[in-house]
Amino acid sequence: MGGLTVERLLDRLGEKLELAVVTETAASSAEVASSDVARPGLLLAGFSEGSHDDRIQVLGRPEMAYLDSLGEGGLEDALERLCVASVPCVIVTDGREAPPRLVALGNERGIPVMTSPLSCTQLARELASFVEEALAPRTTVHGTLVDVYGVGLLVTGESGIGKSECGLDLVENGHRLVADDVVYVRRTPRGQLVGAPSDLLKHHMEIRGVGIIDVRSIFGIRAVRSMKRIEVEVRLVRWSDVADYERLGIEESTTEILGIDIPLVTLPLVIGKNITVIAEVIAQNHLLKLSGVRPAVDFDKRLRDLVSGGRDESDVTDGESE
């Protein structure tokens, strides 16, 4: 995606943060590159090592008190250090007025200067949340995303293979549709993948032979949700007699989206196969693995013990008796 501009930030947050632009323009040649904001107290005092001049600069009560204590020459030097070309914008908080010299430098160098009645802490928190979301790496995936037992299953496969029909069956069984056809995926700073629908297609599905349906209107508001973490990809493929499909589930496959690996389950399709029930089992099996239970590995261990120790075959089955 493109960089985050100050204009976009103002458009989305200007009213919420009560931002008032006091320079001649809100345009800036610099883009917001980090969700962190800078409190430039040390920079104003003359210590520039480690300063972050590519971040939004926020002047709270301590910074403004320091500037108020400076004479004309000291103030000029401090603001010269602050107003460099790479600064996206400067925001004065706590209802304070921006120093006239700061406004003048902002006009001269194309750095927007704004004020806000909010406290520095509150403003920084809101800014960080928005910028973190705006700067998150993104991509789109062709598939259907459904919340199944709290697990985000991303159903993928070639066009016409039945992704939407699988999603519709899952909704009929009480699960929740997140997105169909086009899934917008972003990577969070914690390394998670979050999927969401497009504004145009949200809570709608395309069912071949039927057309576009509104899942929320048919099944109710609880049948849809606006976003969900993607935890497992279920890839639907056409059956092939020569392909080697996983039989035991010991060797786990993964797929990569935006640099994040998630489990991949490949399901070959044959007539009469109940993909919906299998998808539910995949979600439940994933939850078991998260709790430390690995059925395939446990079974394999019991089988190996049986072969090597000469134990009775009943030892590898559940519910064995003493």
C-alpha positions, -999 to 999 in steps of 0.1 A, spaced: 0 0 0 10 36 -4 24 57 25 2 74 51 -1 111 44 -9 138 70 -39 147 49 -54 112 52 -46 112 89 -65 145 93 -94 132 72 -98 101 94 -88 115 128 -91 153 126 -126 155 142 -120 128 168 -88 143 180 -101 179 175 -71 188 155 -68 224 142 -43 232 115 -25 265 123 -1 266 94 -12 276 59 -16 241 47 -19 205 60 1 192 30 35 177 38 62 161 16 70 137 44 49 106 51 41 91 84 64 61 86 58 48 122 29 43 145 51 56 174 50 93 182 80 113 192 82 134 224 112 156 214 122 169 248 158 159 245 160 171 209 147 206 219 174 206 247 201 200 221 206 162 224 199 149 189 214 114 190 186 88 186 160 114 177 131 101 155 125 129 130 104 106 107 77 104 133 48 127 143 62 152 168 40 158 198 46 187 222 29 182 255 30 201 288 67 194 296 80 203 261 59 235 260 70 245 295 106 240 284 101 262 253 84 289 274 115 290 296 139 298 267 149 332 255 145 343 219 178 328 208 173 295 226 138 291 213 150 297 177 177 270 181 153 245 197 127 249 169 153 248 142 164 214 155 127 203 156 116 215 122 135 194 97 122 182 63 116 146 74 91 156 101 55 147 90 38 172 113 40 188 147 10 186 172 7 208 203 -15 192 229 -33 201 261 -51 231 246 -18 251 243 -12 276 214 16 269 190 45 293 194 44 319 165 79 310 155 70 273 152 41 282 129 64 304 108 89 276 104 61 252 95 50 275 68 85 280 55 94 243 54 61 228 45 56 211 79 20 211 91 15 224 127 -16 215 146 -31 219 180 -55 198 201 -72 202 234 -66 165 242 -39 154 266 -6 142 251 -12 107 264 -47 104 250 -37 118 216 -6 96 213 -27 65 221 -53 73 194 -27 82 169 -7 50 175 -38 28 171 -48 44 138 -13 46 122 -5 10 132 -37 -1 114 -30 21 84 6 10 80 0 -28 84 12 -49 54 -18 -60 34 -28 -83 6 -59 -99 -9 -67 -136 -11 -93 -153 -33 -113 -175 -9 -139 -177 18 -131 -169 55 -154 -184 81 -152 -183 119 -157 -220 129 -157 -227 167 -136 -195 171 -110 -206 145 -106 -185 114 -107 -210 85 -96 -196 51 -111 -218 24 -92 -215 -9 -91 -233 -42 -95 -228 -79 -125 -209 -92 -158 -229 -91 -145 -257 -68 -170 -249 -41 -154 -225 -16 -186 -204 -12 -208 -234 -10 -186 -248 18 -188 -214 36 -226 -213 32 -229 -248 47 -208 -237 76 -231 -207 82 -261 -230 80 -245 -250 108 -243 -220 130 -208 -206 122 -200 -171 111 -191 -157 77 -164 -131 76 -157 -127 38 -164 -144 6 -146 -142 -28 -122 -114 -18 -106 -115 16 -85 -85 26 -57 -97 48 -34 -75 70 -5 -85 92 -6 -71 127 26 -60 146 22 -92 167 26 -113 136 -10 -123 132 -31 -124 100 -65 -107 102 -90 -111 74 -119 -88 65 -144 -84 37 -145 -55 12 -169 -28 19 -189 -37 -12 -191 -75 -6 -194 -77 32 -219 -103 44 -227 -112 8 -219 -144 -10 -220 -155 -47 -235 -189 -51 -233 -203 -86 -267 -210 -100 -284 -188 -74 -265 -155 -76 -257 -129 -48 -272 -136 -14 -273 -115 17 -262 -138 45 -270 -113 73 -306 -109 61 -312 -146 56 -294 -160 87 -294 -130 110 -267 -106 124 -250 -134 144 -242 -152 112 -216 -127 102 -186 -108 117 -165 -79 104 -131 -94 108 -113 -125 121 -78 -138 127 -68 -163 100 -55 -195 117 -58 -223 92 -60 -225 54 -82 -252 40 -73 -257 3 -99 -275 -18 -84 -295 -47 -98 -319 -73 -91 -356 -66 -61 -370 -85 -52 -407 -85 -15 -398 -88 -14 -372 -60 1 -381 -26 -24 -369 1 -17 -368 38 -31 -399 55 -20 -397 92 -16 -360 98 18 -364 114 36 -342 88 20 -308 90 21 -285 60 21 -247 61 14 -219 38 28 -183 39 8 -151 37 26 -118 42 56 -136 56 35 -154 83 33 -192 82 -1 -208 91 -12 -245 90 -24 -257 56 -48 -286 51 -53 -298 16 -87 -316 10 -92 -336 -22 -128 -335 -34 -148 -366 -44 -185 -370 -49 -203 -374 -16 -175 -361 6 -189 -339 34 -165 -310 33 -185 -290 59 -181 -317 86 -145 -321 78 -140 -283 80 -155 -284 115 -132 -312 125 -102 -292 112 -112 -263 134 -117 -286 165 -84 -304 158 -66 -271 156 -80 -262 190 -68 -295 204 -33 -289 190 -32 -254 206 -40 -271 240 -11 -296 235 -31 -326 223 -18 -341 190 -39 -371 181 -19 -383 151 14 -380 169 0 -398 200 -14 -426 179 19 -430 160 37 -433 193 14 -459 207 16 -478 174 54 -478 175 54 -489 212 31 -518 201 54 -529 173 86 -526 194 72 -540 226 49 -568 215 19 -553 233 -17 -563 224 -33 -544 195 -60 -531 218 -33 -508 234 -35 -485 204 -72 -479 207 -90 -455 228 -108 -466 260 -84 -495 267 -90 -513 299 -65 -522 326 
